[in-house]
Amino acid sequence: MNEGDGELSYSQNSFVQAPSELYSGEGIPTNKGNIYISKSSPKIVAKAYMAQFQQDFTQFLICRSEEVYSNGRMLLTLRGWPISSDAATWQPWELEIMAQAITKLVSQGLIKEEKLDTFDIPYFGPNEDDIESIVHNQGSFVIENVNTMAQHVAHEIEDNWERAKVISKFVRSFTESLISRHFGEDVLELLYEKFTQFTCEHLAKGKLIEHHSVIILLKKI
């Protein structure tokens, strides 16, 4: 996730909505206590997110194929995860910390538990294999190049607390509207204070790393 404007920016378009399969036929949430894929999530959760991403990214490619000329190129940058990781347990660092902050407020009685249980992040970060498979199956483009890069978050700031505050402000820029719609505006300040605190604790244990896949697609003739 990155801040930005326009159709292809991370903050405006993650190519995915939260899967409907995260709820039973009776409307009971299957990923209770989590806001995304986690180690405690049932296996169906990761499968549901992947299936939703396949559907949404395929539709995205279909729409773009109508706009790009034959032999034209399209550059995409997607937040994702390394192939060496397990899709059933991997989650972006900011979602892990956000879940920690929300859970803390639930334990303090400031957020109702059912609010946490029904909050599902509308995001999926693919790896290179996921991208290549969907592009191949959709058929409008071929991949000229794909490369996944790792980078440390806000590495230029040495002080962990100052670094955590900058990171928290950045994450708030693309999560606040989603958080406020579901949990209400009353908890926002305290939630992001907790997020900053937990981010600082994570930084004390090691660097925060995120992965981005850069893909060059060529439109078929």
C-alpha positions in Angstrom: 0.0 0.0 0.0 1.3 3.4 -0.9 -0.3 6.8 -0.9 -1.2 8.2 -4.3 -3.8 9.5 -6.7 -5.3 8.0 -9.9 -6.8 4.8 -10.9 -3.6 2.7 -10.4 -2.5 4.1 -7.1 -2.4 1.8 -4.1 -4.6 4.0 -2.0 -7.3 4.2 -4.7 -7.2 0.7 -6.2 -6.0 -2.5 -4.6 -7.7 -4.6 -7.4 -9.8 -6.4 -4.8 -12.8 -6.3 -2.5 -13.3 -8.3 0.6 -14.5 -11.8 -0.4 -18.1 -12.7 0.4 -16.9 -16.2 1.3 -15.6 -14.8 4.6 -19.2 -15.3 5.9 -21.2 -18.4 6.2 -24.6 -18.8 4.5 -26.1 -17.6 7.8 -24.0 -14.5 7.7 -21.6 -15.6 10.5 -18.0 -14.4 10.0 -15.4 -17.2 9.4 -12.4 -15.0 10.2 -13.3 -13.9 13.7 -10.6 -12.0 15.6 -8.8 -11.1 12.4 -8.9 -8.3 9.9 -7.0 -10.2 7.1 -5.2 -13.5 6.5 -3.3 -14.5 9.7 -1.9 -17.6 11.3 -5.2 -18.2 13.2 -7.4 -17.8 10.1 -9.1 -20.9 8.6 -7.6 -22.1 5.4 -10.7 -20.9 3.5 -9.8 -17.3 4.2 -6.6 -17.3 2.1 -8.3 -19.2 -0.6 -11.2 -16.7 -0.6 -8.9 -13.7 -0.9 -7.0 -15.3 -3.7 -10.1 -16.2 -5.6 -11.4 -12.6 -5.2 -8.2 -11.2 -6.4 -8.2 -13.5 -9.5 -11.7 -12.3 -10.4 -11.0 -8.6 -9.9 -7.5 -8.6 -11.5 -8.8 -10.5 -14.5 -11.5 -7.9 -14.9 -8.9 -5.2 -14.6 -6.9 -6.8 -17.4 -9.9 -7.1 -19.6 -10.8 -3.4 -19.2 -7.2 -2.3 -19.9 -7.0 -4.6 -23.0 -9.7 -2.4 -24.5 -7.6 0.7 -24.0 -4.0 -0.4 -24.8 -3.0 -0.7 -28.5 -1.6 -3.9 -29.9 2.1 -4.2 -29.0 1.5 -1.4 -26.4 3.0 -1.7 -23.0 1.6 -1.3 -19.5 3.6 -0.9 -16.3 2.1 -2.0 -13.0 3.5 -1.8 -9.5 1.8 -4.0 -7.0 2.3 -4.5 -3.3 2.8 -8.2 -2.7 4.7 -10.9 -0.9 7.8 -13.0 -1.6 7.3 -16.4 -3.1 9.3 -17.9 -0.2 6.4 -16.9 2.2 3.3 -18.8 2.9 0.1 -17.1 1.5 -1.9 -18.8 4.3 -0.1 -16.9 7.0 1.6 -13.9 5.4 0.2 -10.4 6.0 1.6 -6.9 5.4 3.3 -5.4 8.4 0.8 -2.5 8.6 -2.2 -4.9 8.8 -0.5 -7.0 11.4 0.0 -3.9 13.6 -3.5 -2.5 12.8 -5.0 -5.8 14.0 -2.9 -5.6 17.1 -4.2 -2.0 17.8 -7.8 -2.9 17.2 -7.6 -6.0 19.3 -6.1 -3.9 22.1 -9.1 -1.5 22.0 -11.5 -4.4 22.0 -9.8 -5.8 25.2 -10.3 -2.3 26.8 -14.0 -2.3 25.9 -13.6 0.7 23.5 -14.5 -1.4 20.4 -17.1 -4.1 20.4 -15.8 -7.5 19.5 -18.4 -8.1 16.8 -17.1 -5.0 15.1 -13.7 -6.6 14.9 -15.1 -9.9 13.7 -17.0 -8.2 10.8 -14.1 -6.0 9.7 -12.3 -7.4 6.6 -9.6 -5.5 4.8 -10.4 -5.2 1.1 -6.9 -6.0 -0.1 -4.8 -8.8 -1.4 -1.1 -8.7 -2.2 -0.1 -11.3 -4.9 3.3 -12.8 -5.5 5.0 -13.2 -8.9 3.5 -16.6 -9.6 0.0 -15.3 -8.9 0.4 -12.4 -11.3 1.9 -14.6 -14.1 -0.8 -17.2 -13.8 -3.7 -14.6 -14.0 -2.1 -12.8 -16.9 -1.5 -16.0 -18.8 -5.1 -17.3 -18.2 -6.7 -14.0 -19.1 -4.8 -13.9 -22.4 -4.7 -10.3 -23.5 -1.2 -9.6 -22.4 2.2 -11.3 -22.1 4.7 -10.5 -19.4 7.9 -8.9 -20.6 9.4 -8.6 -17.2 8.4 -9.0 -13.6 10.6 -8.3 -10.6 9.9 -8.2 -6.9 11.9 -5.8 -4.8 12.2 -5.5 -1.0 12.7 -2.2 0.8 12.9 -1.1 4.4 10.1 1.2 5.5 11.2 4.8 6.4 14.8 3.6 6.7 16.1 7.2 6.5 14.8 8.0 10.0 17.0 6.6 12.8 14.9 7.3 15.9 12.3 4.5 16.2 9.7 6.7 17.8 10.0 9.5 15.2 10.0 6.8 12.5 6.9 5.2 14.0 5.0 8.5 14.0 5.9 9.1 10.3 4.8 5.5 9.4 1.5 5.9 11.4 0.7 9.2 9.6 1.4 7.5 6.3 -0.8 4.4 7.1 -3.6 6.7 8.4 -3.7 8.5 5.0 -5.1 5.4 3.3 -6.9 3.6 6.1 -8.7 6.3 8.0 -11.8 6.4 5.8 -12.2 2.6 5.9 -11.6 2.5 9.7 -14.0 5.4 10.4 -16.8 4.0 8.4 -16.7 0.7 10.2 -15.6 1.6 13.8 -16.7 5.2 13.9 -14.8 8.4 14.2 -14.7 8.4 18.0 -12.0 5.8 18.2 -9.7 7.1 15.5 -7.2 9.2 17.6 -6.8 6.5 20.2 -6.5 3.7 17.5 -3.7 5.5 15.6 -2.0 6.3 18.9 -1.9 2.6 19.6 -0.8 1.9 16.1 2.2 4.3 16.6 3.0 2.6 19.9 3.0 -0.9 18.5 4.9 0.2 15.4 7.7 1.5 17.6 7.7 -1.8 19.4 8.0 -3.7 16.1 10.8 -1.4 15.0 12.7 -2.1 18.2 12.7 -5.8 17.3 13.8 -5.3 13.7 13.2 -3.4 10.4 9.8 -3.3 8.7 10.1 -4.7 5.2 7.7 -4.5 2.3 7.7 -6.1 -1.1 6.7 -4.6 -4.5 6.3 -6.4 -7.8 7.0 -4.3 -10.9 5.4 -5.8 -14.0 5.8 -4.8 -17.7 2.9 -6.2 -19.8 2.8 -6.3 -23.6 -0.6 -6.2 -25.3 -0.9 -9.1 -27.8 -1.6 -8.4 -31.5 
